[in-house]
Amino acid sequence: MPDTKQKGYTCPRCGVGRCQPISTTFVDTYANHLLSVPNVRAYVCDVCHFAEFEQSAIESLWEEIGTDDYPDDYPTSL
């Protein structure tokens, strides 16, 4: 990961705020079950609250679950 992203980056949605790294809870459904994983690295805009999870964190999560059938374009943004 580029060093600039670790320190934050300009928000791709509003273009004004800065997306800063945080740890938050990832919530989704999988096989008709609620999946809630705490302490997943994400970036959240300090102005519009756009949130984007790290792609590597999402990939690791699905590996831990034991599936690789999530789509390649799985959304990492909220």
N, C-alpha and C positions, 0 to 999 in steps of 0.2 A: 504494500500500500504506500502511495506517495506520502512523504512527510507533510505536505501541505494539507492533505485530508485529515491527518491525525490532529492538526491544529484547528480544523474547521475550514469551511469553504462557503462561498456565496450561495445562497439558497437558489436552487434551480426553478422553484415555483414563483416566488415573489421577486427575486432578484435584488432585494434590499437587505434582508437579514443574513445572519451567519448561521450555518448549521454546525453545531458544536457536538462533540462526542459525549454520549451519556450511556448508562446502562439502564435498560427498561425491560418490561415484560413483553414477550412476544406471545400473541394470542391468535389462534387460527383454529380451523376445524380440520380434522383428518379422519377419514373413514367414519363419518358421522359422530365423531367424538370431539369434545373440546380439548384443545391443546394449549397449555399455558406454561411458558418457560421463562423463569425469572433471569435477570442479569444478562440480557443479550445486548451486545454493543449496537448502538444506533446513533444517528445524527439527527438533531432536532433544531429547526430554525427558531431563533429567538424572537422573530417578528410574527410570522404566520403559523408557526408550530407544525410545519411540514416535517414529517418523520421518515427517515430512510434507514433500513437495517443494512448492516454490512453483508454483502453477498456471501462472503466466506463464512459468516456466522449462520446464515440460512442453510448453506450447503452442509455445514457440519451438523446442524440440527437434524436435517433429513437423513444424514448418514447414521446418526445416533438412533433414530427411530427405526432404521433398517430398511429404508425405501429409497429408491432413486427414480421413482416414477413421477416426481413433481416436474412440471413443465420447465423447459429451459428459460422461458420468459416469466417465471414466477415473480409476482410483484414484490419488491422489497420496500416500496414506499407506501405510506398511509395518507 
